[in-house]
Amino acid sequence: MVREMDRSDQGVLRTEGLSKNFGALRAVNQVTLKIGSGVHSIIGPNGAGKTTLFNLLTGFLKPDGGKVFYLGKDITALQPYEISQLGMARSFQITSIFPELSVFENVRLAVQSRLKAAFNFLISFKSLNGVEEKTEKVLKDVGLYGEAEVTAKNLSYGLQRCLDIGISLATEPKLILLDEPTSGLSQEDANRIIHLVSEISRNIPVLIIEHNIDIVLSISDIITVLYQGGILAEGSASEITNNQKVQEAYLGGM
């Protein structure tokens, strides 16, 4: 069951008047957004500015106007690796796994990335305190413990998506951003991802871009609708489905 959100929550991430231009096109237009707990979904037609917004939030693009705040800190000018080190994890639409490494090694490297001795290659990972245990826990959390020794490229695409999310979890994030996590998946694999996201969101806020409206309505605590770069509407699933502007612009009069 979707949780009721406390809208007075200041959230872990917020934007103020965020804007981005590509020549004469304003891809993101004065977006003021707040991300609290649970699952917060971003929807909108193609070209609405969803991926550009994600790129602004994670430092891959710099805004032409406005600011991004994470855990109360202005991160607008930070680089992606600096934002990641602060505890914001992003899973891209195309998986970012190491295909030639095992499932265990993929997650273990992500766990090590948060340790001071992470890149001292003269030290065995087994000598690093808790790495093996943390890796195994993440694998259990994402349902891949039984696939630990499998080479990542040999996983089904659905399980590769689970591994990609596991890599994000292994960095101990305080916020996870997922870009089209069910894209290209069978219904069975999509259901697996939906369940996984729901479980993760009990403890870690999840910001998600998703085209499948049925999934969005079933999983989201808050939905933000982008249209022509700006926020058209925001609210619960019932508020969005009953919003006339959203029906006309995006949902086709549902």
C-alpha positions as CSV (number, residue, x, y, z in Angstrom):
1,M,0.0,0.0,0.0
2,V,1.3,3.5,-0.9
3,R,2.2,5.5,2.1
4,E,0.8,9.0,2.9
5,M,3.5,11.6,2.6
6,D,4.2,14.3,5.1
7,R,4.3,17.3,2.8
8,S,5.8,19.5,5.5
9,D,8.9,17.3,5.2
10,Q,11.8,19.4,4.0
11,G,13.1,16.4,2.1
12,V,16.5,15.2,1.1
13,L,16.6,17.0,-2.2
14,R,15.0,20.2,-3.5
15,T,15.4,22.6,-6.4
16,E,14.6,26.3,-6.6
17,G,13.7,27.7,-10.0
18,L,15.8,25.2,-11.9
19,S,16.2,26.0,-15.6
20,K,18.2,24.7,-18.6
21,N,18.4,25.9,-22.1
22,F,19.6,24.2,-25.3
23,G,19.9,27.1,-27.7
24,A,16.4,28.5,-28.1
25,L,14.8,25.5,-26.4
26,R,14.1,25.7,-22.7
27,A,14.2,22.1,-21.7
28,V,13.7,22.7,-18.0
29,N,11.7,25.7,-17.0
30,Q,11.7,27.2,-13.5
31,V,11.3,23.8,-11.8
32,T,10.9,23.9,-8.0
33,L,10.8,20.4,-6.6
34,K,11.1,18.7,-3.2
35,I,11.8,15.1,-2.7
36,G,11.0,13.5,0.7
37,S,10.5,9.9,1.7
38,G,9.0,7.0,-0.3
39,V,8.7,6.9,-4.1
40,H,8.5,10.1,-6.0
41,S,7.9,9.6,-9.7
42,I,8.5,12.1,-12.6
43,I,6.3,11.6,-15.6
44,G,5.6,13.5,-18.8
45,P,5.5,13.1,-22.6
46,N,8.6,12.7,-24.6
47,G,10.6,15.9,-24.6
48,A,9.0,17.1,-21.3
49,G,12.5,17.5,-19.7
50,K,12.6,14.5,-17.5
51,T,16.1,13.2,-18.3
52,T,17.5,16.8,-18.5
53,L,16.1,17.3,-15.0
54,F,17.9,14.1,-13.8
55,N,21.1,15.3,-15.4
56,L,20.8,18.6,-13.6
57,L,20.1,17.0,-10.2
58,T,23.2,14.7,-10.5
59,G,25.7,17.2,-11.9
60,F,25.9,15.9,-15.4
61,L,24.5,19.2,-16.6
62,K,24.8,22.7,-15.1
63,P,21.7,24.8,-14.9
64,D,21.3,28.2,-16.6
65,G,19.2,29.3,-13.6
66,G,18.2,28.1,-10.2
67,K,19.8,25.9,-7.6
68,V,19.9,22.3,-6.4
69,F,20.1,21.5,-2.6
70,Y,20.8,18.0,-1.2
71,L,20.7,17.4,2.5
72,G,20.6,21.1,3.0
73,K,23.8,21.7,1.0
74,D,23.9,23.7,-2.3
75,I,25.3,21.1,-4.8
76,T,24.5,23.1,-8.0
77,A,28.2,23.5,-8.9
78,L,29.4,20.1,-7.8
79,Q,30.7,17.4,-10.2
80,P,28.8,14.0,-10.5
81,Y,31.5,12.2,-8.5
82,E,31.3,14.7,-5.7
83,I,27.5,14.4,-5.6
84,S,27.8,10.6,-5.6
85,Q,30.2,10.8,-2.7
86,L,27.6,12.7,-0.7
87,G,25.2,9.8,-1.0
88,M,23.1,10.3,-4.1
89,A,23.1,7.2,-6.4
90,R,21.8,7.2,-9.9
91,S,20.9,4.1,-12.0
92,F,20.8,4.9,-15.7
93,Q,18.4,3.6,-18.3
94,I,21.3,1.6,-19.8
95,T,22.9,-0.6,-17.1
96,S,26.3,0.4,-15.9
97,I,27.5,-3.0,-14.7
98,F,30.9,-4.5,-15.4
99,P,29.9,-7.3,-17.7
100,E,33.1,-9.4,-17.4
101,L,33.1,-9.4,-13.6
102,S,31.0,-11.6,-11.4
103,V,27.8,-10.4,-9.8
104,F,29.7,-10.5,-6.4
105,E,32.6,-8.5,-7.8
106,N,30.3,-5.8,-9.3
107,V,28.7,-5.2,-5.9
108,R,31.9,-5.6,-3.9
109,L,33.6,-2.8,-5.9
110,A,30.7,-0.5,-5.1
111,V,31.0,-1.3,-1.4
112,Q,34.8,-0.7,-1.5
113,S,34.3,2.7,-3.2
114,R,33.1,4.1,0.1
115,L,36.1,3.0,2.0
116,K,39.3,5.0,2.5
117,A,41.4,2.0,1.5
118,A,39.2,1.3,-1.5
119,F,41.8,1.7,-4.2
120,N,44.8,0.4,-2.4
121,F,45.2,-2.6,-4.7
122,L,47.9,-4.2,-2.5
123,I,45.2,-4.9,0.0
124,S,42.9,-7.9,-0.4
125,F,39.2,-7.0,-0.1
126,K,38.9,-9.8,2.5
127,S,41.1,-7.8,4.8
128,L,38.9,-4.7,4.5
129,N,36.5,-4.7,7.4
130,G,33.0,-5.8,6.6
131,V,33.3,-5.6,2.8
132,E,32.4,-9.3,2.2
133,E,29.5,-9.1,4.6
134,K,28.1,-5.9,3.2
135,T,28.4,-7.3,-0.4
136,E,26.5,-10.4,0.6
137,K,23.8,-8.4,2.3
138,V,23.2,-6.2,-0.8
139,L,23.0,-9.4,-2.9
140,K,20.4,-10.8,-0.6
141,D,18.4,-7.5,-0.6
142,V,18.2,-7.5,-4.4
143,G,17.6,-11.2,-4.8
144,L,20.9,-12.1,-6.4
145,Y,22.7,-14.0,-3.6
146,G,22.3,-17.2,-5.5
147,E,23.9,-15.6,-8.6
148,A,27.0,-14.3,-6.8
149,E,29.5,-16.2,-8.9
150,V,27.7,-15.7,-12.3
151,T,29.5,-13.4,-14.8
152,A,27.3,-10.3,-15.0
153,K,26.9,-10.4,-18.8
154,N,25.3,-13.9,-18.5
155,L,22.5,-12.6,-16.3
156,S,19.1,-12.0,-17.9
157,Y,18.4,-8.4,-18.7
158,G,15.9,-8.2,-15.8
159,L,18.5,-9.5,-13.3
160,Q,21.1,-7.1,-14.8
161,R,18.7,-4.3,-13.8
162,C,18.5,-5.7,-10.3
163,L,22.3,-5.8,-10.2
164,D,22.5,-2.2,-11.4
165,I,20.2,-1.2,-8.5
166,G,22.3,-3.4,-6.2
167,I,25.4,-1.4,-7.2
168,S,23.6,1.8,-6.3
169,L,22.6,0.3,-2.9
170,A,26.1,-0.8,-2.2
171,T,27.3,2.8,-2.1
172,E,25.0,3.4,1.0
173,P,23.0,6.2,-0.6
174,K,20.6,8.5,1.1
175,L,18.7,9.0,-2.2
176,I,18.4,6.8,-5.3
177,L,17.5,8.0,-8.8
178,L,16.2,5.5,-11.2
179,D,15.8,6.3,-14.9
180,E,13.2,4.0,-16.6
181,P,14.0,0.9,-14.5
182,T,11.4,-1.3,-16.1
183,S,12.1,-0.3,-19.7
184,G,12.4,-3.3,-22.0
185,L,11.5,-5.8,-19.3
186,S,9.0,-8.6,-19.4
187,Q,6.0,-8.3,-17.1
188,E,7.6,-10.8,-14.7
189,D,10.9,-8.9,-14.5
190,A,9.1,-5.5,-14.3
191,N,7.1,-6.9,-11.3
192,R,10.4,-7.9,-9.7
193,I,11.8,-4.4,-10.1
194,I,8.6,-2.8,-8.8
195,H,8.8,-5.0,-5.7
196,L,12.4,-4.2,-5.2
197,V,11.8,-0.4,-5.5
198,S,9.0,-0.6,-3.0
199,E,11.2,-2.5,-0.5
200,I,14.1,0.0,-1.0
201,S,11.8,3.0,-0.5
202,R,10.9,1.9,3.0
203,N,14.3,3.1,4.1
204,I,15.7,5.2,1.3
205,P,13.8,7.8,-0.8
206,V,13.6,6.9,-4.5
207,L,13.1,9.3,-7.3
208,I,12.1,7.6,-10.5
209,I,11.4,8.4,-14.2
210,E,8.9,5.9,-15.6
211,H,6.8,5.8,-18.7
212,N,4.5,2.9,-17.6
213,I,1.6,4.8,-16.1
214,D,0.1,1.7,-14.4
215,I,3.4,1.2,-12.6
216,V,3.7,4.9,-11.6
217,L,0.1,4.9,-10.2
218,S,0.7,1.7,-8.2
219,I,4.1,2.5,-6.7
220,S,4.2,6.3,-6.2
221,D,3.7,8.3,-3.1
222,I,4.0,11.5,-5.0
223,I,3.9,12.1,-8.8
224,T,5.3,15.2,-10.5
225,V,4.1,15.8,-14.1
226,L,6.4,17.7,-16.4
227,Y,5.1,19.3,-19.5
228,Q,7.2,21.5,-21.9
229,G,9.9,21.7,-19.2
230,G,7.7,22.9,-16.4
231,I,5.7,21.3,-13.6
232,L,2.1,20.9,-14.8
233,A,0.9,19.1,-11.6
234,E,2.0,17.3,-8.5
235,G,0.2,15.1,-6.0
236,S,-0.8,11.6,-5.1
237,A,-1.9,9.0,-7.7
238,S,-5.6,9.9,-7.2
239,E,-4.9,13.6,-7.4
240,I,-3.0,13.2,-10.7
241,T,-5.5,10.9,-12.3
242,N,-8.3,13.4,-11.5
243,N,-6.4,16.4,-12.6
244,Q,-8.0,17.8,-15.8
245,K,-4.9,19.5,-17.1
246,V,-2.9,16.2,-16.8
247,Q,-5.7,14.3,-18.5
248,E,-5.6,16.7,-21.4
249,A,-1.8,17.0,-21.7
250,Y,-0.6,13.5,-20.9
251,L,-3.0,10.8,-19.8
252,G,-5.4,11.0,-22.7
253,G,-8.5,11.7,-20.7
254,M,-8.2,8.6,-18.4
